Amino acid sequence: MLTIKCAACKKKLWKYEKLGQGEVLRCHKERIVKLYQSVVWEHKIRCRCGKEIGIDKGDHIKMIAKAFTYSGTKVNI
């Protein structure tokens, strides 16, 4: 389970169940386990500080690589 955080202000954005060892390039919405208060859902996903984190593509979020950090473990499949 990964905790996705804003790279600018370090606030928690959401908890995400990552499958496989690859990079976090997209977050599938059905695997987001917990949302925190700091997320603004629009066409572009933003932290409350204003930093753009990703782009809503319908069933997933295309992540902007330098806009977020994460901690936790990935699930091997």
C-alpha positions in Angstrom: 0.0 0.0 0.0 1.5 3.4 -1.0 0.7 6.7 0.5 0.8 9.4 -2.2 2.0 12.8 -1.0 2.3 16.3 -2.6 5.9 17.1 -3.5 5.5 20.7 -2.7 3.7 20.8 0.7 4.1 17.1 1.8 0.4 16.6 2.6 -1.1 13.2 2.2 -3.3 12.9 -0.9 -4.5 9.3 -1.0 -3.6 5.7 -0.2 -3.1 3.5 -3.3 -2.8 -0.2 -3.8 0.1 -0.5 -6.4 0.4 -3.8 -8.2 3.8 -4.7 -9.6 7.2 -3.1 -9.2 7.0 -0.5 -12.0 6.9 3.3 -11.7 3.7 5.1 -10.5 2.7 6.5 -13.9 -1.1 6.2 -13.4 -3.3 5.6 -10.4 -6.4 3.5 -11.2 -9.4 4.9 -9.3 -10.7 1.5 -8.2 -7.4 0.9 -6.3 -7.5 4.2 -4.4 -8.3 3.0 -0.9 -8.5 6.2 1.1 -8.8 9.9 0.1 -7.5 12.6 2.3 -9.0 16.2 2.6 -6.2 17.8 0.6 -7.4 16.6 -2.9 -9.4 18.8 -5.3 -11.1 16.7 -7.9 -11.5 18.4 -11.2 -10.3 17.6 -14.7 -6.8 18.2 -13.3 -6.1 16.8 -9.8 -4.6 19.4 -7.5 -3.4 19.5 -3.9 -5.0 22.2 -1.7 -1.7 24.1 -2.0 -2.4 24.5 -5.8 0.2 22.0 -7.1 -1.1 20.0 -10.0 -0.7 16.3 -9.3 -2.3 14.6 -12.3 -4.9 14.6 -15.0 -8.2 12.8 -14.7 -8.5 10.3 -17.6 -11.8 8.7 -16.6 -10.9 5.3 -15.0 -7.4 6.4 -14.0 -5.3 9.4 -13.1 -2.3 10.2 -15.3 0.3 11.2 -12.7 2.8 14.1 -13.1 6.2 12.5 -12.1 7.8 15.4 -10.3 4.6 16.6 -8.5 4.2 13.8 -6.0 6.2 11.5 -3.7 5.2 8.2 -2.2 6.1 5.9 0.6 5.1 2.3 1.4 5.3 -1.0 -0.3 4.2 -2.2 -3.8 2.4 -5.6 -4.1 4.3 -8.1 -6.2 2.2 -10.0 -8.7 
